[in-house]
Amino acid sequence: YRPDGVTPVQNAYVSLHNDGWSVNQGSSTDANGKYRIGGVAAGTYKVNVNPPSDMTDVVRIDDRDVAVTTSLTTLNFTLTGASKYVVGTVKKNGVGVPCANVNASLRGGSGWAGAQTASDGSYRLTLTPGSWNIRVEPNNGWNCPQADWIFLDPEAIVNFSNDSTTQTETVNVNVTKATARIT
């Protein structure tokens, strides 16, 4: 559900895995916010929920321990409204870099988030409280121009307080022109 606890979320991805990742299954939610993950033995698993990529006002639900029994187990989730953001621009020689992937990983946890830069190199990440590493990588998809740059700097670290106050941190990144290409 959305943060109101009533409105269902379509196309959220619910993932279930065990500690060793030998069991790893998932399912997308339908128009009513319902999902089904079957064929799982009774036991303790970790479950997380990723909102649809176009829903930027909520945050991912990180791994939660869940006991699955031999009978039907129903798990409902309510997404949390976003209140922590990283914004910035990726530039090469002073010009914005379009189509770059800006990725965040939660330090000491399993959280992650990503955004793609706009045509002017700007981006916005929606995160949860905690300490995050921020890095930039080329997007090698067919819909993006071939990258002629590389990210050489250390990952930026951003710290957010563990509360619901709105915080925005700015991380501007300069990438370096690449001097070699593999084709």
Disulfide bonds with the S-S distance in Angstrom:
Cys99-Cys144 1.68
